[in-house]
Structure formats: structure tokens, C-alpha cells
């Protein structure tokens, strides 16, 4: 007789999901807002599951996605799907770099080793602007067109939730809030923000 034994980690059984809604001062849902969660207990900020390298495509003279959240230390791939060359760069404090002219046959990737906001441009096409937001946690997500996002596999505890958006008003200071995640309750939070 064959016995199958399944081993469940007590940690994974406790992991919860946080549902977040981001809206502007008039109550309109905000797309492309990034919310990240950080615990003072650093062991709770990272998952053991390996993540694939993030990708930011250049297509139709645009960065797709326009806003990309990543964990610090990630290697971002930049495939060019246009039938002409691009020359991407950033002068941001979190990552200064310049990639020479390249086409679709070239494999280009860049490592982002500091947290912060990285604004991307193209020296050939001035209309192209993209944003990479680098965080020191695995717990982050980007809001969809309904202003909603979901962060999964969070261990119970107290976290600081931080919101970021490329059009966040410079005088808006309520970018963080403390949330408590309980083992048996779904956590839902509202994050109102002011945009330029």
C-alpha cells in the first residue's frame, strides 16, 4: 500500500493576501501606482520562491510597461521589438547608465542594485519615457485600471505600506501607512493620493 505524505510549511499556511485600492483626491481610481510592504523583521520581507527577470519592452516608440516595479538586485531585460534602433539611458541617482544603439537582435539587460526611482529615456526618441521603481522587498504590486492591486504571501505582522506614482504631487506627504496583517483575516486598505 502506497502512502503519500504532504508536508506543509507552517509559514505558508499563515501567509495572507492584502487587497489595496489607490484613488486620487476626487476618488478616481489611479492606475500604475506601486505599493510596497516592509516589515521591521527583515526575514518577512523576502520570499524563498525564485523570481524571473523582469522585462521592459520597447515597442511603438514606448516603454512597455511604462511603470515597472522590481526588487533591488534584479536584472531587467530590455528587448527592442521595433524595426529601428533605440538608445536607452538614465541619469537617475538610483541608476545611471546608457546603452548604445541596439536593435531587436541584441540582448540587453541592466542590473538595478540601488533602491529608488529610475527614469528612462531614449536618446533617439525624446517622446519615450519609462519608470523603474526599485524596492527592498518582494512584497509589492502595481495598480490596474480600477486602482486595485493585490500582494500575496505576506506573513502576519506589522508592515509599513508605501505608495509611489510617477505623477505623485510634490507636496503630498502621506505616502506611508502602518498596517497590521492578521493570520485569519483578509487585509484591505485604501490609499488616497494626490497627483500633479
N, C-alpha and C positions, 0 to 999 in steps of 0.2 A: 504494500500500500504506500502510495506516494503522498507525503505531506508537504504542502507549500507553506512557507513561513514568510510573512511580510513584516518587515521592520520599519516602523515609523519613527522618525525623529520627534521627540517631544517639542523641539523648537519649531519644526514645520507645522505641527498641529496647532500651535499658538499663533502662527502668522496671520495677520489681518490685512484687510483692504481699506484704504482711505479714499473716499469719493470727495472731490473738490470742485467747486463751481467758482469761476472767476468772472466778475462783471465790472463794468465801468461805473462812474458816478451816477449815470442815468439808469442803471440796471440792465444795460445791454450786455449780452454775453461777449466775452473777449476771447478771440482765437489767438493761438501762438503764445500764450502766457505759460511760463515754466514755473512749476512749483517743486521745490526740493525739501526733503526732510532730513534733519540732522539730530542725532542723539548725543548727549554728553558722554554716553557709553559708546565709544568708538566701535566696539565689536558689533553693535547693532546697525551700523551704517553700511555694511557691505554684505552682499550675498555670495555664497560659495559657487553659484552657477556661473559658468563661463559665458561671457557675452561676445557676440560677433562684433566685428569692427563696424562703426557707424559709417554711413555713406552720405555725401553731399554731391549730387549730380549737377552738372552744368548742361542745361538744355533749353533751347529757345531764348538764349541770352539771359537766363535766370539761374540762380542757385536754388536747387530743389532738394530738400525743403529749404525755405528761406530762413527758418529758425531751427537750429539743431542743438538739443541738449545732449551733453556727453559727460562721462566720468573722467576725472583727471587721469592722465596717462594713456588715454585712448588714442589709437591710430585711426585717423579719418581718411577714407578713400575719396578721391575727387575725380570720378570718371567724367570725361568730356563726351557727350552724346551729340554735340553739334557737329556740322560738317565743316567747321572752321576752328581755328586755334584760339585758346584762352591763355591769359597770363595772370593768375590769381595772386593776391598779396594781402597782407595785413600789417598795419602799423600799431596794432593794439598792444597795450602793456602786457597782457596775458600771453600774447604770442605774436612776435614779429617774424614774418617770413615773406619770401617772394618765390614763386615758381615760374620758371621761364616758359616761354610759349610752348604749348603742347597740344596735341590732337588726341583723337579717340584711341589711337593705337598705343599711347603711352600710359603706363600705370603710375599714377601719382598718389602718394599718401603723405600725411603730415602728422607728427606726434604732438599732442597738446598736453604739456607737462606742468602747467600752472592753472590755478583756478581763476575764473573771471570771464569777462565778455570779450569775444574776439569778433571784430567787424571785418568782413571780407569784401574785397572789390576785385575788379579786373582792369588791368592797365589798358586793355584794348577796347573794352565796352564799359563806359562810365556809368551806364544805367544799372549795371549789375551790383547788387548789394545783398550780402548774406550775413547771418549771425550764428556764431557757435558759442553756446553758454556752457562753461566748464565747471562742474561741481565736484565736491569731495565726498560723494556718497553714491550708492547705487539706487537710492530711493528718489526718483524724480520722474516727471512726466510733463507732457505739453498739452495744453487745452485744445479741444477741437472747435468746430464752428458753433457749437452750443455752449461754449465756455466751460465744458466739463473735462475732467481728467481723472484718471484712476491710478493709484500707486498701490502695488500689491506686495505681499510677502514682507510685511512690516511686523517686527516683534513688539509686543506690548511695552509701553513705557511713555516717557515724556519726550517730545520732539519739538524742535523749532522748525516751523514751516516758513520758507522764504519764497516770495514770488518775484519774478522778473519778466519784463516785456520790453522789446526794443523801443516802444513808444511811451514808456513809463514817464509820467510828468516828473521833472527835476525836483519839484517841491513836494513830491509825495514821499512821506517818511514811514508809512505803516506797511513796510514790506515784509515784516515778520509777525508771526503769532505763535504762541505756545499751544500745542495740542497734546492731549493725553489719549493714548491708544490702549483700549482695554481688551482683554483676551476674548471676551464673549460678545462684544458689541461692535457693530459696524460704525466706523467713524465718518461723519460727513461734516465738511466745513465750507463756509462761504468766504471768499477772498475778494472784497471790493477793492478796486484800484482806480487811480486817476491817470488818464492818458493825456499826452500832449495834444 
